Amino acid sequence: MDHEDSARFAFLHAAPVIGGAALLKLPPLLGALGDGLRGPLLAGSVAAFVAAYLAPRYLARHFEHRALIPFWIYCSVVGLGSLAYFAVT
């Protein structure tokens, strides 16, 4: 697989989770429980849609010219830091 195909494949894995969350969580918030939440819910939904649409495009272009080494370093540092934190607590 090339970088673009692997990025699309990874983001497509999120689609069922997002759809399931929308089906389970949105109806109660749109009913009586959602008084005062409809505006922020709509704004958040639109922002999430735009980000989910643009992120794979940006990442595909980014990975054509750059390596994943900075991301690997970030994940390693955060992972080791998390292990150390949870080992202490």
N, C-alpha and C positions, 0 to 999 in steps of 0.2 A: 504494500500500500504506500502511496505517496503521502506527504504531509497533509494535503487538503482532504483526501479521503479519510485519513485517520482522525482528523479533527471533526469532520462531519459525523463520522461513526460514533465518536465519543459524545458529541452533543445530542445525537439521536437517542442515546441511552437514557438521557434525562427526560425525554418527552413523556413516557408512561408515568413517571413519578410526578411530574408537573400536572399532567392531566388528572391523575388520581387525586392529588391534593386539591385541585380545583373542584372536582366533583364532590369530594367529601367535606371540604371546609367552606366553600363559597355559599352554598344554599343557606346554612344557618346564619351566616353574617348578612345575608340579604334580607332576612326576615326580621322578626321583632328584636332579635339579639343584636342586630347590626345598627341600631339607632345611633347616629353620630359617626358611624364608621364608613358609610357608603362613599363619601368623597375621597378619604385617604385610600380606601380599598380600590377605587377606580384609578387613582393616580399611581398607586403602587403596581397595579396590574398592567397599566400602560407602560410604565418604566421598565418593568420586568420583561414585557414583550419586546420592547425596543432593544434592551440589552441582550436578550436571548437571540434576537435576529442579527445584531451586529457583531457579537462576540466571535462566532465561528468565522465570519468573513475577515475580521481583523486578525485573528490568530492564524488563519491559513496564510495570509499575506506575511505575517510576522515570521512564521516558521519557514517560509521559503528562503529567507535570507539570514536567519539567525538560528543558533543552536539552543538546546534546552538546558545548557549547563547552568545559567543563573537560576532557573526554576528548580533544577536538581539541588543546587546549593541551598536555596530557600527551604525546600521541603526537608532536606536533611537537618538543617539547623532547627527548624520548628519542630520536627519530629523528635530529635534528641532533647530539645528543651522541654517538650511535653512529657517525654519519658522521665526526665529528671524531676520535673515538677510533681508528677503523680507518684514517683517513688518516694518523695519526701513527705507528701501529704497523706 
